[in-house]
Amino acid sequence: MAVVLALKAIMDASGCPLHEAIDIFGVRHEELRRDRPDDFQVSREEYGRNVYT
């Protein structure tokens, strides 16, 4: 649910469509993983596991 809220916040703040918000979210997520790795409890390999769209 947190990802959905983050995407909505990005769209509201920037006025961009969903596909751009997803790109912005992805870039920021990777920056945070690089700069603050200890803040993440789930590895890259586990992130998104068992999520089907």
C-alpha positions as CSV (number, residue, x, y, z in Angstrom):
1,M,0.0,0.0,0.0
2,A,2.9,2.4,0.7
3,V,4.1,2.2,-2.9
4,V,0.6,3.2,-4.1
5,L,0.6,6.2,-1.8
6,A,4.1,7.2,-2.9
7,L,3.1,7.0,-6.6
8,K,0.0,9.1,-5.9
9,A,2.1,11.7,-4.0
10,I,4.6,11.9,-6.9
11,M,1.7,12.3,-9.4
12,D,0.1,15.0,-7.2
13,A,3.3,16.9,-6.7
14,S,4.6,16.8,-10.3
15,G,1.4,16.5,-12.3
16,C,2.9,13.5,-14.2
17,P,1.0,10.5,-15.4
18,L,1.3,7.1,-13.7
19,H,4.0,5.6,-16.0
20,E,6.3,8.6,-15.3
21,A,5.6,8.4,-11.5
22,I,6.6,4.7,-11.6
23,D,9.9,5.7,-13.3
24,I,10.6,8.5,-10.8
25,F,9.8,6.0,-7.9
26,G,12.2,3.4,-9.4
27,V,15.0,5.9,-9.7
28,R,14.6,7.2,-6.2
29,H,14.3,3.6,-4.8
30,E,17.6,2.7,-6.3
31,E,19.2,5.9,-5.0
32,L,18.0,5.1,-1.5
33,R,19.2,1.5,-1.7
34,R,22.7,2.8,-2.7
35,D,22.9,5.6,-0.2
36,R,21.1,4.0,2.8
37,P,21.3,0.2,2.5
38,D,20.8,-0.4,6.2
39,D,17.3,1.1,5.9
40,F,16.1,-1.8,3.8
41,Q,14.9,-5.0,5.4
42,V,14.3,-6.9,2.1
43,S,16.9,-7.7,-0.4
44,R,16.6,-6.8,-4.1
45,E,16.0,-10.4,-4.8
46,E,13.1,-10.7,-2.4
47,Y,11.6,-7.3,-3.3
48,G,8.5,-7.9,-5.3
49,R,8.6,-11.7,-4.9
50,N,5.2,-13.2,-5.2
51,V,3.7,-10.1,-6.7
52,Y,1.7,-10.8,-9.8
53,T,0.2,-8.2,-12.0
